[in-house]
Amino acid sequence: MSISRRAFLKKSAAGAAAAGCLPAPGVLRAGPLGLPIGSQTYPHRQRIQDGDFAGLCHDLAALGIGNLELCSPGYREFAGLKDGKQTRKILEDAGLKCPSAHFELGELRSRQQESIAWAHDVGMTQMGTASLNGHVENGTTTMEIVKRAAEEYNRIGEAAAKAGMQQFLHDERFEMAKVEGRVVYEALLELLDPKLVKMQFQMSAMPAVGDVVTYFTKYPGRFLSMHLQGVDLNPPPAPPPGPGGRGARAPQLAVGHDSLDWKKIFAAARTGGVRNYFIEQSWDLTVQSAAYLKTLNV
């Protein structure tokens, strides 16, 4: 007789708890660097939109996850989490903490104080956005656009700091573009105020942005967190495009099932200042990645 994934997880978690293998609610599960293993919830957003946030929290806790990173209620799928105090109760009932969340840049521009109030209610101390969304054409942008984006985000970071929040910046399309022969992400590291804005490194961006260890050692203390994905730095040649004009996508890899030296990355993360790390992958890859991180001693 087959059982659902959720039923299997609940049965496994119950057995582990009975055997004393799971921590009590509220006790963080330590991973590399002695920090709790985290999960960004965006890949699991459908369950949140379907009203199963509590179930998702318990399922992630059963994997050994201790921290979640949310997206704000400004994201359509996360609108059901608008009651920050209720969201915090659900997290605490599952033994989880939520130190940070992603916010739409438009929210931070026009409704920052409302966003800060929600973040306080949930119990977080870190607020970020995926990208500064500057104009990019053919993979490049101008220094004027980069400077303007940095000035605006410094102002956002200053307002956040006054409210007891640490602002951070992720790296997506704009940050991966080129400006005057180098990556925008690096230019932003020099233009953003190191006290007002920390950085969050996205591992899957390494082929475009550069080596994470180099960033951590070149810019000590500038990084707050990481998004973890498995990365193959030497992928096989892409297959030729099919009838629709697109080649097959490279398979996604779990952390520890790829070509990265994770021990070296986490060791450098100390220098970088990393305080949180979040797996950002599909459910099956989250399961594999969490299992690997529990074995990684750094």
N, C-alpha and C positions, 0 to 999 in steps of 0.2 A: 504494500500500500504506500503510495507516495504522499508526502506532506508538503505544504507550501514552504517557501523560503522563510517567511516570517515565523511560521509555527516551529520550523527547525531551529531558528535562532533563539526563540523563547525557550524551547526545551533545552538547548545547549546552555543558555545563560542560567537557567534554573539549576541545571546539574552542576555547573561551575560554581555557582554561589553556594550550593549545598556543600560542595567539597572545599569551600574556603578559597577558591581560586579567583574570585572577583572581589574587588574592593567594595567597601561599604559606600552607600550613596554619599556624594560630596567629596570622596577621596580621589584625587587626581591620579591617573595612571601614568607613570613616568616612562618616557622613551629616551631617545638620544638627547644628550646634554642635560639629562635629568628633568626634561620638560614633558608635559603631557602630549601625547600624540593627538593631533587635531585633524578635523575634516571641514573643508569648505562645503557648504550645503547646496551650492548652485547646481552641481550635477544631479542632485536628488530633489530638485525643485518640484517635480511633478507630484511627489508624495505630499509636499507641503501644500501645494495648490489644491490637492484632493482632500485636505483637512486631516492628514495623518502625520502632523509634525510630532506629536507625542510618540507615536509608533516608531518613527524614524529615529528619534532621540534614543529610545530604548534599544533599537537594533544597533545603532552605532556604538552605544556604551557596551553592548555585549561583545563587540569586536575589540574592546580595549581603548576606544577613543575617549579622551578626557575633555577636550576643548572643541567647540564648534565655532566656525566663522559663518555668520549669517549674511544675507543680503537684506537691505532695508525694505519696509513695506512699499516703497516707491517702485520696486520691481513687482510686476503684475502677479507673479506666482507667489510672492511673499506677502501679499496684501492682508492675508488672514492673520499675520503676526503683528498687526497694528497696535494691539494692546500690549505694550512692553512689559508691564508687570505680570500679566498672565503668561507671556512668553517666557519670562524668567522663571516662573513657578514650574512650567513644563520642563525646562532645562534642569532645574534643581531636583525635580522628582526623578529624573533619570540619572542624577549624579554628575551632570555636566556643567561646565562653565562656558561663557561666551565672551571672550576678551575683545572681539572686534567684529566689524561688519563692513561690507561694501555698500556705498551709496551712489546713486546716479549723480553725475556732476551737476545736473540741473537742480537737484534737491539742495545741494550744498550752496549753490548760487542764490536760490530764491527762498529756501525754507530751512536754512542751516540751524536756527535755534530750535525749531520743531524736531529736526533730526537729532540734535544733541539731547533734547529731552527724552526722546525714545531710547537713545543709546544708554543714557543714565538709568532709565527704568529697567532695561534688560540687564544692566550690570557691567557693561563694557567700558573700556578706557581708551579704545583705539578706533578711529574712523578713517576709512579710505575710499578711494574711487579707482575704477579699473583703468581709466585713461583720461588725460587732459583734452583729448579729442581735437587737437589742433589740425588744421587743414594739411593734408598730405596729397601730393600729386606725383604719380609714377615713383612712389617709394621715397620721395624727398620732401622736405619742407624748408622754410627759411628761418634764420636766426631771429628775425623780428617776431615771427609767430611763436617760437619757442620761448623767447624772453617775456612776451605778453602772457603766455600761459603760466609761466613760472611766477610772475608777479601776482597774478590773480590767485594762484594756489597758495602762495605765501600769506596772502590776506586771509584766505579761508583757514589756513593753519594757525594764524594768530588768534582768530576768533575762537577756534576750537581749544587752543591752549588756555585761554582765559576761562573756559568752562571746564577745565580739567581733563581735556581729551587730547590724545596724541594723533595728529593727522598723518596719514601715510599715502603713498602712491604706488600703485601696481604698474605693470608694463604690458600694454597692448599695442594696437596698430601704430598710433602716433609715436609712442616711446620707442618702437622698433624701427622707425623710419631713419633716414639719414639727413644730417644738416651739416653743410660745409665739410663733407668728407668723413664724418663720424656719426655714431649712433646718438639719436636724440636723448635716450635714457642717460647716457653719460653726461651730455651737456646739461641736462636737468639736475644731475647730482651737484653740479657746480653752481647752478643758479638758484636752487631752492635752499632756503635757510635750514641748516642742519638741526637746529633746535625745534623749528616749527613743523618740518616735514621729514619724516623718515621714509624709507623705501621698503617695498615688498617685492621680493624677487620671484618671478614666475619661471620655474625650471624649463618648461616647454619652449620658452622664448630664447633659450641659450643659442641655438643656431643663428639667430638674427642679432641678439643683443651682445653675446659674448660669454666668456667663461665666468661662472659664478664665483669661483675661488679667487680669480683675479679681482673682481669687484669687491669682495669681502676684505681682501688684504690691502687694496688700494684706497678704499674708503672706510676705514675702521669706524665702527659705531654708527654708521649711517643707515643700517638696515634693521628693520623691526621684525620682519617675518618672511616666510617663504611659502609659496604654493608648490607642492610636490607632485611631479609626474615623472614617470620613467622616460628617459631620453636616450635615443640611439644616435650618437654623434657620427657614426659611420654607416648610415643606412644603405641598403642595396639600391642600385639605380631604379628610378621610378618606371613602372611599366608604361608602354605607349598608351596614348589616349584611346578610349573605346569609341563606339559609335556616337556617343553623346559629346565627345570632345574632351572628356575628363579621364585621367588615369585613375587607377585604384588608389585609395588613401592608404598610407602606411598604417600598419596595425598599432594601436595604443599599447603601451607597455606599463606594467606595474613597477613601482619603486623597488629597486633591488633586482629586477629582471631586465636590466638594461645595460648600457655601457658606461654609466657614471660611477665614479669612485665616491660613494656616499659617505664613507668614513672620513675622507679628506674634506668633503664639502661641509659636513657637520663640524669638523675641527676648525675650519676657516670661519664658519658661521659665528663662533665665539668672538672672533676678532671683529666680524661685521656688526655684532651687537644684537643678533637675532634672539628674540624672546618667545616667538611662537612659530610653529610650522603646521601647515594644513594640507592634507592629501586633497587634491581636487581631481577626482576621477570617478568613473562609473562605479556602480556598486561592486561588481565582480573584481575590478582592479583595486578598489578601496579595501576589500577583504584581503587580497594578496599583499598590498602595500602595508597595511597595518600589521599583518603577521610578520613581515620582514623587519619593520621598524622596531618591533618588540625584541628582536634578536640583535639589534645593532647597538653595540656598546661604544659610546664616544664620550 
